[in-house]
Amino acid sequence: MKALNTLILTSAALIGGQAMAAEKPAITFVHGAFEDAHIWDGVSAKLQADGYRVINVNLPGRPSSPLAPNLVSGDLYRDTILKAIAGETQPVVLVGHSFGGIAVSAVAEAAPAKVKTAVYLAAYLPQDGESMLSLAKQDRDSKAGPALKIDEAKGMISVNYAARADLFANGAPEGLRKVLPDLIIDEPLGPIATPVHLTAARFGKVDKVYIHTTQDQVVSPYLQQKMVAATPVRLEVTLNTGHTPFLTDVPGLVAGIEQAAK
């Protein structure tokens, strides 16, 4: 009888633990411009070790998801993310980095019931009618502008190779600064300039969290604060990093995401 009771208690504990794990929302990552889903590899591994299921979205129009630039649009980005989470039975935590904040916002507007929390990581947090381009023009402290090169004939925008380490890996170890320039990719131009339509009834009702990056040279702390003032969020988390904490502060970023997911 004692052995049976022990087995019952053990089984109950296991079932309870599984139920707790099942209650954790899936974390869906949306990368920014000049990136693909590989930027999340280190963060994804740590979250999975902590019991979260992770969905990494590759937006179309880059080497990991090839598509002609003239076929790439903000609507396609939105629909790509919606397709990635379509099978989820519970709302997801949707994390967008940089330009990914625009795409996350479009998903929150289209399907607010699918989004438990929208997390903006050093991201553009738009209001109705804004785009990455219109928000970037408001960023008095960003150093990215002079390093960008637009090729209208090809429909692509790129980052000056020599400027990449300082923009995306300021404060990072020298080894990372040396390899990072080769990780930056060219970006389809269309979605960057496309305004996103948002409403109070849909996007406005979605829970939001902002993760600030205090050394950011791309989306400056000035603009991050300005956007949060215009669109209040439930929680603000601050990391003492540049624009890529998924490379330079994985533990801090994971802690911030897990705090947002609660």
C-alpha positions in Angstrom: 0.0 0.0 0.0 2.8 2.3 0.9 4.4 1.7 -2.5 1.1 2.4 -4.2 0.7 5.7 -2.4 4.2 6.7 -3.3 3.5 5.9 -7.0 0.3 7.9 -6.9 2.0 10.9 -5.3 4.9 10.7 -7.8 2.5 10.5 -10.7 0.5 13.5 -9.4 3.7 15.5 -9.1 4.7 14.6 -12.6 1.3 15.5 -14.0 1.3 18.8 -12.0 4.7 19.6 -13.4 3.6 18.9 -16.9 0.5 21.1 -16.5 2.7 23.9 -15.2 5.0 23.6 -18.2 2.0 23.4 -20.5 0.7 26.7 -19.1 3.8 28.6 -20.3 3.0 30.5 -23.5 4.8 29.8 -26.7 7.4 32.5 -27.4 7.3 33.6 -31.1 10.3 35.6 -32.3 10.3 38.1 -35.2 13.7 39.4 -36.2 14.4 42.9 -37.4 15.7 44.4 -40.6 19.1 43.2 -41.9 18.7 40.0 -39.8 17.1 36.6 -40.0 15.8 34.1 -37.4 19.3 32.9 -36.5 19.8 35.9 -34.3 17.6 34.2 -31.7 19.5 30.9 -31.5 21.2 31.6 -28.1 18.0 33.1 -26.5 15.8 30.3 -27.9 18.1 27.6 -26.4 17.9 29.1 -23.0 14.1 29.6 -23.1 13.6 26.0 -24.2 15.8 24.9 -21.3 13.5 26.8 -19.1 10.4 25.0 -20.4 9.2 27.4 -23.1 8.3 26.3 -26.6 9.8 28.7 -29.2 8.7 29.6 -32.7 11.3 31.4 -34.8 9.9 33.3 -37.9 12.0 34.0 -40.9 10.5 36.9 -42.8 10.6 36.6 -46.6 13.0 38.3 -48.9 16.4 37.3 -47.4 18.7 34.4 -48.0 17.1 32.2 -45.4 13.6 32.8 -47.1 14.3 33.9 -50.7 11.8 36.0 -52.5 12.1 38.8 -55.1 12.1 42.2 -53.4 9.1 43.4 -55.5 7.0 40.6 -54.0 7.9 41.4 -50.4 5.4 43.6 -48.5 4.4 44.4 -44.9 1.2 42.4 -45.5 3.3 39.4 -46.4 5.4 39.8 -43.3 2.2 39.9 -41.2 0.7 36.9 -42.9 4.0 34.9 -42.5 3.8 35.4 -38.8 0.1 34.6 -38.6 0.8 31.4 -40.5 3.5 30.5 -38.0 1.2 30.8 -35.0 -2.0 29.6 -36.7 -1.8 26.2 -35.0 -1.4 27.6 -31.5 -4.4 26.9 -29.3 -3.3 29.5 -26.7 -2.2 33.1 -27.2 1.5 33.6 -27.8 4.1 36.0 -26.5 5.2 37.8 -29.7 8.7 39.3 -29.5 9.8 41.8 -32.2 13.3 43.3 -32.5 13.8 46.6 -34.2 11.8 46.7 -37.4 10.1 43.5 -36.1 8.1 45.8 -33.9 6.2 47.0 -36.9 5.4 43.5 -38.0 4.4 42.5 -34.5 2.0 45.5 -34.3 0.4 44.5 -37.6 -0.2 41.0 -36.3 -1.6 42.4 -33.0 -4.1 44.4 -35.1 -5.0 41.6 -37.4 -5.4 38.9 -34.7 -5.4 40.4 -31.2 -6.8 37.2 -29.6 -3.7 35.3 -30.8 -1.3 37.6 -28.9 -0.9 37.2 -25.1 1.8 39.9 -25.0 3.6 41.9 -27.6 7.2 42.5 -26.6 9.1 45.3 -28.3 12.9 44.7 -28.0 14.7 47.9 -29.0 11.9 48.0 -31.5 9.8 50.5 -33.4 6.5 50.8 -31.5 4.2 52.6 -34.0 1.0 54.5 -33.8 -1.6 54.3 -36.6 -0.1 55.4 -39.9 3.5 55.2 -38.9 6.3 53.2 -40.5 9.8 52.3 -39.6 11.0 55.0 -42.0 8.7 57.7 -40.4 9.8 56.7 -36.9 13.5 56.6 -37.8 13.2 60.1 -39.1 12.2 61.2 -35.7 15.2 59.7 -34.0 17.6 62.6 -33.4 20.2 60.4 -31.7 20.4 57.4 -34.0 23.7 56.9 -35.9 22.2 54.6 -38.4 21.0 57.0 -41.1 24.4 57.9 -42.7 25.3 54.2 -42.9 22.3 53.2 -44.9 22.4 52.8 -48.7 19.2 52.6 -50.7 19.2 50.8 -54.1 15.9 51.7 -55.6 16.6 49.8 -58.8 17.0 46.5 -56.8 14.4 47.5 -54.2 16.9 46.8 -51.4 18.5 48.7 -48.5 21.9 47.9 -47.0 24.2 48.9 -44.2 27.7 50.2 -44.9 30.0 47.3 -44.0 32.5 49.5 -42.2 29.8 50.9 -39.9 28.2 47.6 -38.9 30.2 46.7 -35.9 29.8 50.1 -34.3 26.1 50.3 -35.0 25.1 46.7 -34.0 27.8 45.5 -31.6 29.0 48.6 -29.7 30.2 47.5 -26.3 30.5 43.9 -27.5 33.7 41.8 -27.2 36.2 42.3 -30.0 35.7 38.8 -31.3 32.0 39.4 -31.8 32.7 42.8 -33.4 34.9 41.1 -36.0 32.4 38.5 -37.1 29.2 40.6 -36.9 29.6 42.6 -40.1 29.3 39.4 -42.1 26.1 38.5 -40.3 24.2 41.6 -41.5 22.2 41.1 -44.6 20.5 43.4 -47.1 16.8 44.2 -46.6 13.8 44.6 -49.0 13.0 48.2 -49.1 9.2 48.2 -49.4 8.1 47.1 -45.9 10.4 49.6 -44.2 8.5 52.5 -45.8 5.0 51.1 -45.5 2.7 52.6 -42.8 0.9 50.2 -40.5 -2.8 50.7 -39.8 -3.7 50.3 -36.1 -6.9 50.8 -34.1 -7.6 51.2 -30.4 -10.2 48.5 -30.6 -7.7 45.8 -31.7 -4.1 46.8 -31.3 -4.9 49.1 -28.4 -6.2 46.2 -26.4 -3.2 43.9 -26.7 -0.9 43.7 -23.7 2.5 45.3 -24.4 6.0 45.3 -22.9 9.0 47.3 -24.0 12.6 46.2 -23.5 14.9 49.2 -23.6 18.6 49.1 -24.7 20.5 52.0 -23.1 23.5 52.0 -25.4 21.6 51.6 -28.6 23.1 53.4 -31.7 20.3 52.3 -34.1 17.0 52.9 -32.2 18.2 55.4 -29.7 17.1 55.5 -26.1 15.6 58.9 -26.9 13.2 57.4 -29.5 12.5 54.3 -27.4 11.3 56.6 -24.6 9.3 58.8 -27.0 7.5 55.8 -28.5 6.6 54.4 -25.1 5.3 57.8 -24.0 3.0 57.8 -27.1 1.9 54.2 -26.7 2.0 53.2 -23.0 3.0 49.6 -22.1 2.4 47.4 -19.1 6.0 46.8 -18.3 9.4 48.3 -19.1 12.6 46.3 -18.9 16.0 47.9 -19.3 19.2 46.3 -20.6 22.5 48.0 -20.5 23.4 47.0 -24.1 23.5 48.1 -27.6 21.0 47.1 -30.3 21.7 43.4 -30.2 21.3 42.0 -26.7 20.5 38.6 -28.1 24.2 38.5 -28.9 25.7 40.5 -26.0 23.4 39.7 -23.0 21.5 36.5 -23.5 20.8 35.9 -19.7 19.5 39.5 -19.3 17.3 39.3 -22.4 15.9 35.9 -21.4 15.1 37.2 -17.9 13.3 40.1 -19.5 11.3 38.0 -21.9 10.3 35.6 -19.1 9.2 38.5 -16.9 7.1 39.8 -19.8 5.6 36.3 -20.4 4.2 36.0 -16.8 
